[in-house]
Amino acid sequence: MDLSRQVSPRYLELAHTLREQLDSYEVGDYLPSEAALAQRFQVNRHTLRRAVDELIAEGRVLRHKGRGTCVLPRPIIYPVHAASAYSQTLEHMGFRSQAIILGKRKRVATSDEAQALQLHDSEPVLEFETLRLLDDQPISLITHCFAERHQDLMHTYRGGSMRTYLAQQGIKLKRISTLIGARAPTARDALHLLMPRHTPVLSIRTLSCNDDGASFELSNSITRSDRFKYHVISGEKHDD
């Protein structure tokens, strides 16, 4: 068999054509209906749907049931360094950032949280769950954990940038460590982030300290991998 003469499946060729045509659309625009596209390219609906599925997997479009297929923005590259602040950094990049509180509670700390936050014996944690939106589109779910001893400081938080809020309270945070992984989204994750279940999410665990160097916040976020990429920047210089 001459592999050089093999022809790509029709749906992949069609996906390539559609991908090139996305540049003529604005973010938020809807593609023509799948029936109209199938007729335009003289393919059956199944082939057209598989081509669109390729673009969905790449994070270029999103299929809304009953509404059509929407064009998404290209992935955002977010720089991670010791002093980076989520909202401030993204706003400097030209995005409108919001953080909405989904819930808050006091609960028993896990062993990992107790060690990271240097908790006293049996000290609970204060947990805030927020949904982060960029230009009104959901991008991340974030869980912020603090030692219970900071509850007087935290009781007036009502949403928005957590770091900005803490800075207003006189607490300036610095990132100590960031652990980046990936996993499949749960049904709840997919619902909040308006994403397909087959697309992985990035999981980010960040430990931050205050000016005294004491651990202050442990955050765990999940972020759409098709919308967001992290660029880790080292502030240290090393000899060759």
N, C-alpha and C positions, 0 to 999 in steps of 0.2 A: 504493500500500500504506500502510495506517495503522500506523506503527511503534508508536504508543502502545498498540495492541491486541495486539501480539505477546506470546505466552506464553513464559515461560522454559522451557528444556528440563526434563523431569521430573526428571532426575538432579540438576540444580542446586537445584530446589525441595526434593528429598529431602535433599541435602547441608545445606541451610539448617535443615531440621527436625532432622537428626541433630546439627548444630552446637549448636543450642539445648539439646538433651537431654544434651549432654556435661556440663553443670553438675551433673547429678544423679549423676554418677559420681565416684569417687575416682581420683586418679592411680594408675595401675597396674592398675585394673580392666579387665576384658575386656568388650567389647560382645557382645551375643548373636551367634550364628553368622550368616553372611550369608544362609543359607537361612531362618533364623528371621526375620531382619529383612525379607527379601524377602516373606515370607508376611504379616508384620504390616502392611506398607505396600502390599500388593497390587501389587507390581512384579516384573519378571523379575530374575534374578540379575545379568544384564549391567548393568541400570540401577542396581541396588543397589551393585554393585562400582564403577561410575563415581562414584557419590555418595561412597562411602568414599574413593576415590582423591583426591577434592577435599580431604577432611580430612587425608589423608596429606600432600599437597602443602603444606598450611598448617602442618604440624607439630603437629596436634592429636592424631593417633593414629598408631600404627605397626602394620603387619601383620606378625605372626610366623608363618612357614610352619608349619603343623601345630598351631598353638596358638590362633590367632585374632587379633583386632584390639585392641590395648592403648591405653588412654587415657594421653596424655603430659601433663606439666605445661606451663603457659603459658611462653612465652619469658622468659628471664632478662635483665634489663637491667643490664649491668656498667659501672660508672663508670671511665673511663680518665683518669688524671692522673699527674703526675710521680712521686708516691710510692706509687701504687696497687700492692698486692701481691695476686696472684691468690687464693691460698688464704685469706689473712687476710680479704680483702674479702668473699669468698663465705661464709666461716664466720660473719662478722658479719651476713650477710643470712639466716642460718639454715640454710645448706646444709652437709652433711658432705662435705668435699673430700678426695680421694685423688689421688696421682700415682704411677703404677707405671712402673718403668723397663722399656722394651721392648728397649733396646740401647744400647751405648756403644762408641765407637771413636776412634782417632786417624787422621786423614786429611789429605790435601792440601787447603789452603784454596782457595776460589774467589776470584777477583779482588775480588768484592763483599765477601766476608768479610774478606779481607786489608786492604782499605781501611777498613772499618767498625771492625775491632778493632785497627787500627794495628799489624799484625803485622810482625815482623822479616823479613828476606829469607828466603823459603822456609820460614817457620815454620808447622808444621801446626796444625790446630785439634783440640780435644777436643770430640766431639759426643755428647750424651746425648739419646736419644729417650724421651719419656714419654707415657703415656696418662693424661689427666685424667678423673676420674670425680666426679660430683656425686650424692650419695645413691645410690651404687653404679651409676649410669648413665653410660656414656661420653659425653663432651661435646667433648673436644679432643685432638688429637695435637700435641705440642710438641717441636721440636728446639732444644736449647740448645747454643750454640757458644761456646767459650772458647779463648784462646791457650794453646798447649802449655806455656808457662812457668808456668801455674797448676795443673799436674797434681798437685803435692804437696797442693795445697789441695782438689782435687776427688776424690782417690782414695777417700775414705771416704763419698762420697755413695751412698746406697742406696735412694733414693726419697723421696717426700714433697715438700713445698714447697721449690723450689730457693732462693727468696729467704730463707726461714727458715733453711735449711741454711747459706747464705752468711753470714747475719747471725750465726749461732752461731760462724762462723769469723772474725768480725770485719770482714766485708765488707758494708756497707750500700749497696744499689744504688738508683739514681735513674734513672727513665726519661728518655732524651734525645729519642727520636722514636718514633712509631708510624705505620706505613704499613698501611692497611686496603684489601683488595681482595676479589675473589670469583672462584671458579672451580668447575668440576665436580669432584666427588670421584673419585679413582681407585678401582679395585676394592678395593685394600688399605685405603684410607681408609674406604670404605663398610663393609668387614668389621669394622674396629676400632670404628667409631663407630655400628654397627648402624643404618645409615640407607640410604634408597633412593638409587640412582645418579643419579636425575634431580633431586634436591634439591641446590642449590649449597652450597658451604662458604665461610665467611669465611676469608680468609688474612690473618694479622696478622704483620708484621715489626716487632720491637721492639729497639731498641738502648738499652742501659743502661750507666751509668758508675758508678764508685766515688766515694768521698768526695773524692778528689783531682781528679775530673773526667775521669779517663782511661776510655776505652771498655773495658768488662769483659765484657759478655755480649751476644751477638746471638741472639735467639730468633725462630723462625718457627713459627707455630701455624696449624692449620686447625681451625675450629670449626663445629659444626652451625648453619647459619643459621636453621633452624626452631626451635632451642632457645635461641639466644643472640643478644643485640643489644648493641652497644657504644655507650656514651654518653660522648663525648669532652668532657672538662672542661678549660678553659683556666685556668691559675693566674695568668695575666698580666692586668693592667688596662690598658685603652687609653683615651686621651682621645677624646672625641667630636669 
